[in-house]
Amino acid sequence: MTFKAKNSFGALYGIIVGILIFGFTIWGIHFSLGAKDSALKVLLYIPTYLFLVVYIYLVLGALRLNYKVTDEHFVLVWGVAKKHIAWNEIDEIIQVEGKSNLFPFLSMTWPGYIVGLFQLKGVGPVRMYGTHAKEGFLYLKTKRGFLGLTPQDNSLANMIAEKTGKEIQVLDMETIPIEKRGHDMHKDRYFMLYTRLNNIFLVVFVLYVAIFFPNSGADRLIILLVVLAIALYLFNNANAKRLYQFSQQGGYFTLLIGLAVTGIFLILSVVQISFS
């Protein structure tokens, strides 16, 4: 029997964003660097295409994500991979309710999609394979790892309980003391302020170049600055979230660095375009 994850537009979102970001990045590198810059162009293309391969793999996971129950196994289907877990390998079935404080380690998230290794503060590590997990998910503790799943309803949990003979435990995240649950970065006004400022600065920078660069006669390297700004934004935001769980100040500082660099790129572009 096959159980689908909660409905979402995560796969479509990932495809559209991927086309925009990687399409612009590849074009931007080609446009801004000439034949004499072939060595630098190759150095930039290598990580771009490597990340593209990884991203395609992640999108495939979003396109093909479901959970299967057979007579002998629970089967997690994610992209081209399948994980088989025998019923006697499942130790606990926990229905997590309420807003979870998930900190990323090696993971990827975007609206409607969450996958990878996280720390569920106050509980333990979890490897997520799902869509919408903000308001709860199914947490399986097994001998082959701890899994976080987002089935559409309780049917999967009931089926696993029937197959394993184990009871479904309910964990209300609101009952865990704040000292163990940790601070939620999404409720931290400073973290969210710096995140929004990063978003605003990047959008302003991209729009300014898109509007004023054409026919300005400015150096084509301005486009490369936009490519680098986007790459820095993605890298910095991800690292700030990881660092926040160890040091709130470290998370703030990481975001401020990204803000400063994007601001410098914007100033350089204004000067170059205005006086070219």
CYANA upper distance limits for C-alpha pairs under 8 A (distance plus 0.5 A):
  1 MET  CA     68 LYS  CA      6.06
  1 MET  CA     69 VAL  CA      5.72
  1 MET  CA     70 THR  CA      7.11
  2 THR  CA     66 ASN  CA      7.39
  2 THR  CA     67 TYR  CA      6.29
  2 THR  CA     68 LYS  CA      4.89
  2 THR  CA     69 VAL  CA      6.97
  3 PHE  CA     66 ASN  CA      6.37
  3 PHE  CA     67 TYR  CA      5.56
  3 PHE  CA     68 LYS  CA      6.51
  3 PHE  CA    151 PRO  CA      7.17
  3 PHE  CA    152 GLN  CA      8.20
  3 PHE  CA    156 LEU  CA      7.19
  4 LYS  CA     65 LEU  CA      7.67
  4 LYS  CA     66 ASN  CA      5.24
  4 LYS  CA     67 TYR  CA      6.81
  4 LYS  CA    151 PRO  CA      6.45
  4 LYS  CA    152 GLN  CA      6.96
  5 ALA  CA     65 LEU  CA      7.27
  5 ALA  CA     66 ASN  CA      6.29
  5 ALA  CA     67 TYR  CA      8.06
  5 ALA  CA    130 GLY  CA      6.75
  5 ALA  CA    131 THR  CA      7.07
  5 ALA  CA    149 LEU  CA      8.16
  5 ALA  CA    150 THR  CA      5.87
  5 ALA  CA    151 PRO  CA      4.81
  5 ALA  CA    152 GLN  CA      5.99
  6 LYS  CA    130 GLY  CA      8.14
  6 LYS  CA    131 THR  CA      6.61
  6 LYS  CA    132 HIS  CA      7.13
  6 LYS  CA    150 THR  CA      6.51
  6 LYS  CA    151 PRO  CA      5.95
  6 LYS  CA    152 GLN  CA      4.90
  7 ASN  CA    131 THR  CA      7.94
  7 ASN  CA    152 GLN  CA      7.81
  8 SER  CA    112 GLY  CA      5.70
  8 SER  CA    113 TYR  CA      8.26
  8 SER  CA    131 THR  CA      7.00
  8 SER  CA    132 HIS  CA      8.06
  9 PHE  CA     13 TYR  CA      6.50
  9 PHE  CA    111 PRO  CA      8.31
  9 PHE  CA    112 GLY  CA      6.41
 10 GLY  CA     14 GLY  CA      6.54
 10 GLY  CA     62 ALA  CA      7.17
 10 GLY  CA    110 TRP  CA      7.58
 10 GLY  CA    111 PRO  CA      6.36
 10 GLY  CA    112 GLY  CA      4.59
 10 GLY  CA    113 TYR  CA      5.57
 10 GLY  CA    131 THR  CA      7.50
 11 ALA  CA     15 ILE  CA      6.73
 11 ALA  CA     59 VAL  CA      6.58
 11 ALA  CA     60 LEU  CA      8.49
 11 ALA  CA     62 ALA  CA      5.53
 11 ALA  CA     63 LEU  CA      5.98
 11 ALA  CA    112 GLY  CA      8.26
 11 ALA  CA    113 TYR  CA      7.99
 12 LEU  CA     16 ILE  CA      6.74
 13 TYR  CA     17 VAL  CA      6.58
 13 TYR  CA    111 PRO  CA      7.89
 14 GLY  CA     18 GLY  CA      6.28
 14 GLY  CA     59 VAL  CA      6.73
 14 GLY  CA    110 TRP  CA      7.99
 15 ILE  CA     19 ILE  CA      6.63
 15 ILE  CA     59 VAL  CA      7.38
 16 ILE  CA     20 LEU  CA      6.81
 17 VAL  CA     21 ILE  CA      6.53
 18 GLY  CA     22 PHE  CA      6.24
 18 GLY  CA     23 GLY  CA      8.12
 18 GLY  CA     55 TYR  CA      8.11
 19 ILE  CA     23 GLY  CA      5.80
 19 ILE  CA     24 PHE  CA      8.47
 20 LEU  CA     24 PHE  CA      6.42
 21 ILE  CA     25 THR  CA      6.52
 22 PHE  CA     26 ILE  CA      6.50
 22 PHE  CA     48 THR  CA      8.10
 22 PHE  CA     52 LEU  CA      7.57
 23 GLY  CA     27 TRP  CA      6.62
 24 PHE  CA     28 GLY  CA      6.17
 24 PHE  CA    227 VAL  CA      8.17
 25 THR  CA     29 ILE  CA      6.66
 25 THR  CA     48 THR  CA      8.26
 25 THR  CA    227 VAL  CA      6.17
 26 ILE  CA     30 HIS  CA      6.87
 26 ILE  CA     45 TYR  CA      7.79
 26 ILE  CA     48 THR  CA      8.03
 27 TRP  CA     31 PHE  CA      6.45
 28 GLY  CA     32 SER  CA      6.42
 28 GLY  CA    223 ILE  CA      6.41
 28 GLY  CA    224 LEU  CA      6.52
 28 GLY  CA    227 VAL  CA      7.05
 29 ILE  CA     33 LEU  CA      6.57
 29 ILE  CA     41 LYS  CA      7.06
 29 ILE  CA     44 LEU  CA      7.89
 29 ILE  CA     45 TYR  CA      8.15
 29 ILE  CA    223 ILE  CA      8.44
 29 ILE  CA    224 LEU  CA      6.72
 29 ILE  CA    227 VAL  CA      8.15
 30 HIS  CA     34 GLY  CA      7.92
 30 HIS  CA     41 LYS  CA      7.84
 31 PHE  CA    220 ARG  CA      7.65
 31 PHE  CA    223 ILE  CA      8.24
 32 SER  CA    220 ARG  CA      5.22
 32 SER  CA    221 LEU  CA      5.55
 32 SER  CA    222 ILE  CA      8.05
 32 SER  CA    223 ILE  CA      6.55
 32 SER  CA    224 LEU  CA      6.34
 33 LEU  CA     37 ASP  CA      6.19
 33 LEU  CA     38 SER  CA      7.96
 33 LEU  CA     41 LYS  CA      7.08
 33 LEU  CA    220 ARG  CA      8.09
 33 LEU  CA    221 LEU  CA      7.69
 34 GLY  CA     38 SER  CA      7.38
 37 ASP  CA     41 LYS  CA      6.61
 38 SER  CA     42 VAL  CA      6.67
 39 ALA  CA     43 LEU  CA      6.84
 40 LEU  CA     44 LEU  CA      6.76
 41 LYS  CA     45 TYR  CA      6.57
 42 VAL  CA     46 ILE  CA      6.61
 43 LEU  CA     47 PRO  CA      7.86
 44 LEU  CA     48 THR  CA      6.92
 45 TYR  CA     49 TYR  CA      6.57
 46 ILE  CA     50 LEU  CA      6.71
 47 PRO  CA     51 PHE  CA      6.51
 48 THR  CA     52 LEU  CA      6.61
 49 TYR  CA     53 VAL  CA      6.72
 50 LEU  CA     54 VAL  CA      7.01
 51 PHE  CA     55 TYR  CA      6.47
 52 LEU  CA     56 ILE  CA      6.59
 53 VAL  CA     57 TYR  CA      6.84
 54 VAL  CA     58 LEU  CA      6.85
 55 TYR  CA     59 VAL  CA      6.70
 56 ILE  CA     60 LEU  CA      6.65
 57 TYR  CA     61 GLY  CA      6.89
 57 TYR  CA     79 GLY  CA      7.74
 58 LEU  CA     62 ALA  CA      6.99
 58 LEU  CA     79 GLY  CA      8.15
 59 VAL  CA     63 LEU  CA      6.72
 59 VAL  CA     79 GLY  CA      8.49
 60 LEU  CA     64 ARG  CA      6.60
 60 LEU  CA     78 TRP  CA      8.30
 60 LEU  CA     79 GLY  CA      5.34
 60 LEU  CA     80 VAL  CA      7.97
 61 GLY  CA     65 LEU  CA      6.40
 61 GLY  CA     78 TRP  CA      5.29
 61 GLY  CA     79 GLY  CA      4.24
 61 GLY  CA     80 VAL  CA      7.84
 62 ALA  CA     78 TRP  CA      7.91
 62 ALA  CA     79 GLY  CA      7.51
 62 ALA  CA    113 TYR  CA      7.28
 63 LEU  CA     79 GLY  CA      7.40
 64 ARG  CA     77 VAL  CA      7.53
 64 ARG  CA     78 TRP  CA      6.22
 64 ARG  CA     79 GLY  CA      5.38
 64 ARG  CA     80 VAL  CA      8.41
 65 LEU  CA     76 LEU  CA      8.38
 65 LEU  CA     77 VAL  CA      6.06
 65 LEU  CA     78 TRP  CA      5.21
 65 LEU  CA     79 GLY  CA      6.93
 65 LEU  CA    129 TYR  CA      8.23
 65 LEU  CA    130 GLY  CA      7.95
 66 ASN  CA     76 LEU  CA      6.96
 66 ASN  CA     77 VAL  CA      5.79
 66 ASN  CA     78 TRP  CA      7.34
 67 TYR  CA     74 PHE  CA      7.98
 67 TYR  CA     75 VAL  CA      6.37
 67 TYR  CA     76 LEU  CA      5.34
 67 TYR  CA     77 VAL  CA      6.43
 67 TYR  CA    151 PRO  CA      8.37
 68 LYS  CA     74 PHE  CA      6.42
 68 LYS  CA     75 VAL  CA      5.35
 68 LYS  CA     76 LEU  CA      6.86
 68 LYS  CA     77 VAL  CA      7.98
 69 VAL  CA     73 HIS  CA      6.74
 69 VAL  CA     74 PHE  CA      5.34
 69 VAL  CA     75 VAL  CA      6.68
 69 VAL  CA    159 MET  CA      8.32
 69 VAL  CA    160 ILE  CA      8.24
 70 THR  CA     74 PHE  CA      6.84
 70 THR  CA     75 VAL  CA      8.13
 72 GLU  CA     86 ALA  CA      6.49
 72 GLU  CA     87 TRP  CA      7.04
 73 HIS  CA     84 HIS  CA      6.47
 73 HIS  CA     85 ILE  CA      5.78
 73 HIS  CA     86 ALA  CA      4.90
 73 HIS  CA     87 TRP  CA      6.21
 74 PHE  CA     84 HIS  CA      6.37
 74 PHE  CA     85 ILE  CA      5.67
 74 PHE  CA     86 ALA  CA      6.82
 74 PHE  CA     87 TRP  CA      7.32
 74 PHE  CA    160 ILE  CA      8.25
 75 VAL  CA     82 LYS  CA      7.09
 75 VAL  CA     83 LYS  CA      6.01
 75 VAL  CA     84 HIS  CA      5.12
 75 VAL  CA     85 ILE  CA      6.84
 76 LEU  CA     82 LYS  CA      6.07
 76 LEU  CA     83 LYS  CA      5.51
 76 LEU  CA     84 HIS  CA      7.11
 77 VAL  CA     81 ALA  CA      6.63
 77 VAL  CA     82 LYS  CA      5.19
 77 VAL  CA     83 LYS  CA      7.16
 78 TRP  CA     82 LYS  CA      6.76
 78 TRP  CA    129 TYR  CA      8.05
 85 ILE  CA     89 GLU  CA      6.91
 85 ILE  CA     90 ILE  CA      7.96
 85 ILE  CA    144 ARG  CA      7.94
 86 ALA  CA     90 ILE  CA      7.72
 87 TRP  CA    163 LYS  CA      7.17
 87 TRP  CA    164 THR  CA      6.00
 88 ASN  CA    164 THR  CA      7.18
 89 GLU  CA    142 THR  CA      6.00
 89 GLU  CA    143 LYS  CA      5.79
 89 GLU  CA    144 ARG  CA      7.82
 90 ILE  CA    140 LEU  CA      7.54
 90 ILE  CA    141 LYS  CA      6.65
 90 ILE  CA    142 THR  CA      4.76
 90 ILE  CA    143 LYS  CA      7.01
 90 ILE  CA    164 THR  CA      7.75
 91 ASP  CA    140 LEU  CA      8.15
 91 ASP  CA    141 LYS  CA      6.03
 91 ASP  CA    142 THR  CA      5.72
 91 ASP  CA    143 LYS  CA      7.63
 92 GLU  CA    140 LEU  CA      6.40
 92 GLU  CA    141 LYS  CA      5.50
 92 GLU  CA    142 THR  CA      7.47
 92 GLU  CA    166 LYS  CA      7.67
 92 GLU  CA    167 GLU  CA      8.40
 92 GLU  CA    168 ILE  CA      8.17
 92 GLU  CA    169 GLN  CA      8.31
 93 ILE  CA    138 LEU  CA      7.93
 93 ILE  CA    139 TYR  CA      6.67
 93 ILE  CA    140 LEU  CA      5.50
 93 ILE  CA    141 LYS  CA      7.11
 93 ILE  CA    157 ALA  CA      7.80
 93 ILE  CA    160 ILE  CA      8.47
 93 ILE  CA    161 ALA  CA      7.75
 93 ILE  CA    166 LYS  CA      7.81
 93 ILE  CA    167 GLU  CA      7.43
 93 ILE  CA    168 ILE  CA      5.65
 93 ILE  CA    169 GLN  CA      6.60
 94 ILE  CA    138 LEU  CA      6.53
 94 ILE  CA    139 TYR  CA      5.44
 94 ILE  CA    140 LEU  CA      6.74
 94 ILE  CA    141 LYS  CA      8.49
 94 ILE  CA    168 ILE  CA      6.21
 94 ILE  CA    169 GLN  CA      5.10
 94 ILE  CA    170 VAL  CA      6.15
 94 ILE  CA    171 LEU  CA      7.16
 95 GLN  CA    136 GLY  CA      7.92
 95 GLN  CA    137 PHE  CA      6.71
 95 GLN  CA    138 LEU  CA      5.32
 95 GLN  CA    139 TYR  CA      6.55
 95 GLN  CA    157 ALA  CA      8.47
 95 GLN  CA    168 ILE  CA      7.35
 95 GLN  CA    169 GLN  CA      6.53
 95 GLN  CA    170 VAL  CA      5.29
 95 GLN  CA    171 LEU  CA      6.53
 96 VAL  CA    100 SER  CA      8.46
 96 VAL  CA    136 GLY  CA      5.53
 96 VAL  CA    137 PHE  CA      5.80
 96 VAL  CA    138 LEU  CA      6.55
 96 VAL  CA    139 TYR  CA      7.11
 96 VAL  CA    170 VAL  CA      6.61
 96 VAL  CA    171 LEU  CA      5.33
 96 VAL  CA    172 ASP  CA      6.63
 96 VAL  CA    173 MET  CA      7.51
 97 GLU  CA    135 GLU  CA      6.78
 97 GLU  CA    136 GLY  CA      4.92
 97 GLU  CA    137 PHE  CA      7.39
 97 GLU  CA    170 VAL  CA      7.70
 97 GLU  CA    171 LEU  CA      6.47
 97 GLU  CA    172 ASP  CA      5.34
 97 GLU  CA    173 MET  CA      6.64
 98 GLY  CA    134 LYS  CA      8.11
 98 GLY  CA    135 GLU  CA      5.37
 98 GLY  CA    136 GLY  CA      5.96
 98 GLY  CA    172 ASP  CA      6.43
 98 GLY  CA    173 MET  CA      5.94
 98 GLY  CA    174 GLU  CA      7.11
 99 LYS  CA    134 LYS  CA      5.92
 99 LYS  CA    135 GLU  CA      5.21
 99 LYS  CA    136 GLY  CA      6.84
 99 LYS  CA    173 MET  CA      7.05
 99 LYS  CA    174 GLU  CA      8.26
100 SER  CA    120 LEU  CA      7.47
100 SER  CA    121 LYS  CA      8.33
100 SER  CA    133 ALA  CA      8.33
100 SER  CA    134 LYS  CA      6.67
100 SER  CA    135 GLU  CA      7.37
100 SER  CA    136 GLY  CA      7.23
100 SER  CA    173 MET  CA      6.84
101 ASN  CA    120 LEU  CA      6.40
101 ASN  CA    121 LYS  CA      6.18
101 ASN  CA    181 ARG  CA      7.25
101 ASN  CA    182 GLY  CA      7.87
101 ASN  CA    183 HIS  CA      8.35
101 ASN  CA    184 ASP  CA      6.54
102 LEU  CA    118 PHE  CA      6.51
102 LEU  CA    119 GLN  CA      6.17
102 LEU  CA    120 LEU  CA      5.26
102 LEU  CA    121 LYS  CA      6.90
103 PHE  CA    118 PHE  CA      5.85
103 PHE  CA    119 GLN  CA      5.61
103 PHE  CA    120 LEU  CA      7.07
103 PHE  CA    121 LYS  CA      7.86
103 PHE  CA    241 LYS  CA      7.58
103 PHE  CA    242 ARG  CA      6.98
103 PHE  CA    245 GLN  CA      7.30
104 PRO  CA    116 GLY  CA      8.30
104 PRO  CA    117 LEU  CA      6.88
104 PRO  CA    118 PHE  CA      4.97
104 PRO  CA    119 GLN  CA      6.99
104 PRO  CA    241 LYS  CA      7.51
104 PRO  CA    242 ARG  CA      6.19
105 PHE  CA    116 GLY  CA      8.28
105 PHE  CA    117 LEU  CA      6.10
105 PHE  CA    118 PHE  CA      5.93
105 PHE  CA    119 GLN  CA      7.81
105 PHE  CA    242 ARG  CA      6.71
106 LEU  CA    116 GLY  CA      6.29
106 LEU  CA    117 LEU  CA      5.68
106 LEU  CA    118 PHE  CA      7.68
107 SER  CA    114 ILE  CA      8.25
107 SER  CA    115 VAL  CA      6.27
107 SER  CA    116 GLY  CA      4.45
107 SER  CA    117 LEU  CA      5.96
107 SER  CA    118 PHE  CA      7.56
108 MET  CA    114 ILE  CA      6.67
108 MET  CA    115 VAL  CA      6.09
108 MET  CA    116 GLY  CA      6.75
109 THR  CA    113 TYR  CA      6.13
109 THR  CA    114 ILE  CA      4.99
109 THR  CA    115 VAL  CA      6.89
110 TRP  CA    114 ILE  CA      7.17
112 GLY  CA    131 THR  CA      5.26
112 GLY  CA    132 HIS  CA      6.04
113 TYR  CA    130 GLY  CA      6.55
113 TYR  CA    131 THR  CA      4.59
113 TYR  CA    132 HIS  CA      7.00
114 ILE  CA    128 MET  CA      6.89
114 ILE  CA    129 TYR  CA      6.73
114 ILE  CA    130 GLY  CA      5.91
114 ILE  CA    131 THR  CA      6.05
114 ILE  CA    132 HIS  CA      7.78
114 ILE  CA    133 ALA  CA      8.13
115 VAL  CA    127 ARG  CA      7.63
115 VAL  CA    128 MET  CA      5.31
115 VAL  CA    129 TYR  CA      5.26
115 VAL  CA    130 GLY  CA      6.88
116 GLY  CA    127 ARG  CA      5.80
116 GLY  CA    128 MET  CA      5.82
116 GLY  CA    129 TYR  CA      7.45
117 LEU  CA    125 PRO  CA      7.73
117 LEU  CA    126 VAL  CA      6.45
117 LEU  CA    127 ARG  CA      4.91
117 LEU  CA    128 MET  CA      6.88
118 PHE  CA    125 PRO  CA      6.31
118 PHE  CA    126 VAL  CA      5.88
118 PHE  CA    127 ARG  CA      6.58
118 PHE  CA    128 MET  CA      7.66
119 GLN  CA    123 VAL  CA      8.46
119 GLN  CA    124 GLY  CA      6.25
119 GLN  CA    125 PRO  CA      4.89
119 GLN  CA    126 VAL  CA      6.59
120 LEU  CA    124 GLY  CA      5.70
120 LEU  CA    125 PRO  CA      6.21
120 LEU  CA    126 VAL  CA      7.02
121 LYS  CA    180 LYS  CA      7.04
121 LYS  CA    181 ARG  CA      5.32
121 LYS  CA    182 GLY  CA      6.75
122 GLY  CA    176 ILE  CA      7.26
122 GLY  CA    180 LYS  CA      5.07
122 GLY  CA    181 ARG  CA      4.96
122 GLY  CA    182 GLY  CA      7.85
123 VAL  CA    181 ARG  CA      8.45
125 PRO  CA    146 PHE  CA      7.34
126 VAL  CA    139 TYR  CA      8.33
126 VAL  CA    145 GLY  CA      8.28
126 VAL  CA    146 PHE  CA      5.51
126 VAL  CA    147 LEU  CA      5.96
126 VAL  CA    148 GLY  CA      6.51
127 ARG  CA    145 GLY  CA      8.17
127 ARG  CA    146 PHE  CA      6.55
127 ARG  CA    147 LEU  CA      5.39
127 ARG  CA    148 GLY  CA      6.27
128 MET  CA    147 LEU  CA      6.39
128 MET  CA    148 GLY  CA      4.88
128 MET  CA    149 LEU  CA      6.75
129 TYR  CA    147 LEU  CA      7.92
129 TYR  CA    148 GLY  CA      6.54
129 TYR  CA    149 LEU  CA      5.98
129 TYR  CA    150 THR  CA      7.87
130 GLY  CA    148 GLY  CA      7.83
130 GLY  CA    149 LEU  CA      5.87
130 GLY  CA    150 THR  CA      5.48
130 GLY  CA    151 PRO  CA      8.29
131 THR  CA    150 THR  CA      6.80
132 HIS  CA    150 THR  CA      7.09
133 ALA  CA    137 PHE  CA      6.06
133 ALA  CA    150 THR  CA      6.89
136 GLY  CA    150 THR  CA      8.41
137 PHE  CA    148 GLY  CA      6.89
137 PHE  CA    149 LEU  CA      6.27
137 PHE  CA    150 THR  CA      5.60
137 PHE  CA    151 PRO  CA      8.17
138 LEU  CA    148 GLY  CA      6.15
138 LEU  CA    149 LEU  CA      5.52
138 LEU  CA    150 THR  CA      6.62
138 LEU  CA    151 PRO  CA      8.00
138 LEU  CA    157 ALA  CA      7.74
139 TYR  CA    146 PHE  CA      7.61
139 TYR  CA    147 LEU  CA      6.22
139 TYR  CA    148 GLY  CA      5.21
139 TYR  CA    149 LEU  CA      6.99
140 LEU  CA    146 PHE  CA      6.16
140 LEU  CA    147 LEU  CA      5.58
140 LEU  CA    148 GLY  CA      6.99
141 LYS  CA    145 GLY  CA      7.00
141 LYS  CA    146 PHE  CA      5.07
141 LYS  CA    147 LEU  CA      7.06
142 THR  CA    146 PHE  CA      6.28
142 THR  CA    147 LEU  CA      8.25
151 PRO  CA    156 LEU  CA      7.31
154 ASN  CA    158 ASN  CA      6.72
155 SER  CA    159 MET  CA      6.62
156 LEU  CA    160 ILE  CA      6.67
157 ALA  CA    161 ALA  CA      6.60
157 ALA  CA    168 ILE  CA      7.73
158 ASN  CA    162 GLU  CA      6.65
158 ASN  CA    168 ILE  CA      8.17
159 MET  CA    163 LYS  CA      6.72
160 ILE  CA    164 THR  CA      6.52
161 ALA  CA    165 GLY  CA      5.97
161 ALA  CA    166 LYS  CA      5.60
161 ALA  CA    167 GLU  CA      6.44
161 ALA  CA    168 ILE  CA      7.01
162 GLU  CA    166 LYS  CA      7.71
172 ASP  CA    176 ILE  CA      8.04
173 MET  CA    181 ARG  CA      8.41
176 ILE  CA    180 LYS  CA      7.18
176 ILE  CA    181 ARG  CA      6.58
177 PRO  CA    181 ARG  CA      6.56
178 ILE  CA    182 GLY  CA      5.94
178 ILE  CA    183 HIS  CA      7.61
182 GLY  CA    245 GLN  CA      8.41
183 HIS  CA    187 LYS  CA      8.26
183 HIS  CA    188 ASP  CA      8.08
184 ASP  CA    188 ASP  CA      7.00
185 MET  CA    191 PHE  CA      6.93
185 MET  CA    192 MET  CA      7.91
185 MET  CA    241 LYS  CA      8.22
185 MET  CA    244 TYR  CA      7.92
186 HIS  CA    191 PHE  CA      7.95
186 HIS  CA    192 MET  CA      6.85
187 LYS  CA    192 MET  CA      7.95
188 ASP  CA    192 MET  CA      6.66
189 ARG  CA    193 LEU  CA      6.36
190 TYR  CA    194 TYR  CA      6.66
190 TYR  CA    252 TYR  CA      7.92
191 PHE  CA    195 THR  CA      6.63
191 PHE  CA    251 GLY  CA      7.89
191 PHE  CA    252 TYR  CA      6.47
192 MET  CA    196 ARG  CA      6.55
193 LEU  CA    197 LEU  CA      6.68
194 TYR  CA    198 ASN  CA      6.67
194 TYR  CA    252 TYR  CA      7.62
194 TYR  CA    255 LEU  CA      6.65
194 TYR  CA    256 LEU  CA      7.27
194 TYR  CA    259 LEU  CA      8.35
195 THR  CA    199 ASN  CA      6.84
195 THR  CA    237 ASN  CA      8.09
195 THR  CA    255 LEU  CA      7.20
196 ARG  CA    200 ILE  CA      6.63
197 LEU  CA    201 PHE  CA      6.50
197 LEU  CA    259 LEU  CA      7.64
198 ASN  CA    202 LEU  CA      6.64
198 ASN  CA    233 TYR  CA      7.97
198 ASN  CA    255 LEU  CA      7.77
198 ASN  CA    258 GLY  CA      7.48
198 ASN  CA    259 LEU  CA      5.83
198 ASN  CA    262 THR  CA      8.43
199 ASN  CA    203 VAL  CA      6.68
200 ILE  CA    204 VAL  CA      6.54
201 PHE  CA    205 PHE  CA      6.55
201 PHE  CA    259 LEU  CA      7.61
201 PHE  CA    262 THR  CA      7.16
201 PHE  CA    263 GLY  CA      7.32
202 LEU  CA    206 VAL  CA      6.63
202 LEU  CA    229 ALA  CA      7.77
202 LEU  CA    230 ILE  CA      7.87
202 LEU  CA    233 TYR  CA      8.30
202 LEU  CA    262 THR  CA      7.15
203 VAL  CA    207 LEU  CA      6.53
204 VAL  CA    208 TYR  CA      6.43
205 PHE  CA    209 VAL  CA      6.80
205 PHE  CA    226 VAL  CA      8.04
205 PHE  CA    262 THR  CA      8.20
205 PHE  CA    265 PHE  CA      8.47
205 PHE  CA    266 LEU  CA      6.05
206 VAL  CA    210 ALA  CA      6.54
206 VAL  CA    226 VAL  CA      7.12
207 LEU  CA    211 ILE  CA      6.52
208 TYR  CA    212 PHE  CA      6.41
208 TYR  CA    213 PHE  CA      8.17
209 VAL  CA    213 PHE  CA      5.50
209 VAL  CA    222 ILE  CA      8.31
209 VAL  CA    223 ILE  CA      8.27
209 VAL  CA    269 SER  CA      7.95
210 ALA  CA    214 PRO  CA      7.65
212 PHE  CA    216 SER  CA      7.16
212 PHE  CA    273 ILE  CA      7.71
213 PHE  CA    217 GLY  CA      8.10
213 PHE  CA    218 ALA  CA      7.29
213 PHE  CA    273 ILE  CA      6.97
216 SER  CA    273 ILE  CA      6.67
216 SER  CA    276 SER  CA      7.41
217 GLY  CA    273 ILE  CA      7.94
217 GLY  CA    276 SER  CA      6.49
218 ALA  CA    222 ILE  CA      7.98
218 ALA  CA    272 GLN  CA      6.52
218 ALA  CA    273 ILE  CA      5.69
218 ALA  CA    276 SER  CA      5.80
219 ASP  CA    272 GLN  CA      7.89
220 ARG  CA    224 LEU  CA      7.86
221 LEU  CA    225 LEU  CA      6.91
222 ILE  CA    226 VAL  CA      7.14
222 ILE  CA    269 SER  CA      6.67
223 ILE  CA    227 VAL  CA      6.94
224 LEU  CA    228 LEU  CA      6.66
225 LEU  CA    229 ALA  CA      6.50
225 LEU  CA    265 PHE  CA      6.95
226 VAL  CA    230 ILE  CA      6.74
226 VAL  CA    265 PHE  CA      8.37
227 VAL  CA    231 ALA  CA      6.79
228 LEU  CA    232 LEU  CA      6.48
229 ALA  CA    233 TYR  CA      6.52
229 ALA  CA    261 VAL  CA      8.28
229 ALA  CA    262 THR  CA      6.45
229 ALA  CA    265 PHE  CA      8.01
230 ILE  CA    234 LEU  CA      6.84
231 ALA  CA    235 PHE  CA      6.66
232 LEU  CA    236 ASN  CA      6.24
232 LEU  CA    258 GLY  CA      7.27
233 TYR  CA    237 ASN  CA      6.49
233 TYR  CA    258 GLY  CA      6.91
234 LEU  CA    238 ALA  CA      6.81
235 PHE  CA    239 ASN  CA      6.76
236 ASN  CA    240 ALA  CA      6.44
236 ASN  CA    254 THR  CA      6.93
236 ASN  CA    255 LEU  CA      6.97
236 ASN  CA    258 GLY  CA      6.78
237 ASN  CA    241 LYS  CA      6.94
237 ASN  CA    254 THR  CA      8.40
237 ASN  CA    255 LEU  CA      7.18
238 ALA  CA    242 ARG  CA      7.05
239 ASN  CA    243 LEU  CA      6.51
239 ASN  CA    251 GLY  CA      8.28
239 ASN  CA    254 THR  CA      8.00
240 ALA  CA    244 TYR  CA      6.43
240 ALA  CA    250 GLY  CA      7.85
240 ALA  CA    251 GLY  CA      4.90
240 ALA  CA    252 TYR  CA      7.67
240 ALA  CA    254 THR  CA      6.05
240 ALA  CA    255 LEU  CA      6.81
241 LYS  CA    245 GLN  CA      7.81
241 LYS  CA    251 GLY  CA      7.02
242 ARG  CA    246 PHE  CA      8.31
242 ARG  CA    251 GLY  CA      8.31
243 LEU  CA    247 SER  CA      6.51
243 LEU  CA    248 GLN  CA      7.88
243 LEU  CA    250 GLY  CA      6.65
243 LEU  CA    251 GLY  CA      5.83
244 TYR  CA    248 GLN  CA      5.10
244 TYR  CA    249 GLN  CA      7.85
244 TYR  CA    250 GLY  CA      6.82
244 TYR  CA    251 GLY  CA      5.00
244 TYR  CA    252 TYR  CA      8.25
246 PHE  CA    250 GLY  CA      8.43
247 SER  CA    251 GLY  CA      6.94
248 GLN  CA    252 TYR  CA      6.87
249 GLN  CA    253 PHE  CA      6.56
250 GLY  CA    254 THR  CA      6.66
251 GLY  CA    255 LEU  CA      6.95
252 TYR  CA    256 LEU  CA      6.72
253 PHE  CA    257 ILE  CA      6.70
254 THR  CA    258 GLY  CA      7.06
255 LEU  CA    259 LEU  CA      6.71
256 LEU  CA    260 ALA  CA      6.60
257 ILE  CA    261 VAL  CA      6.72
258 GLY  CA    262 THR  CA      6.62
259 LEU  CA    263 GLY  CA      6.60
260 ALA  CA    264 ILE  CA      6.72
261 VAL  CA    265 PHE  CA      6.72
262 THR  CA    266 LEU  CA      6.66
263 GLY  CA    267 ILE  CA      6.74
264 ILE  CA    268 LEU  CA      6.66
265 PHE  CA    269 SER  CA      6.64
266 LEU  CA    270 VAL  CA      6.67
267 ILE  CA    271 VAL  CA      6.71
268 LEU  CA    272 GLN  CA      6.56
269 SER  CA    273 ILE  CA      6.40
270 VAL  CA    274 SER  CA      6.28
271 VAL  CA    275 PHE  CA      6.54
272 GLN  CA    276 SER  CA      6.26
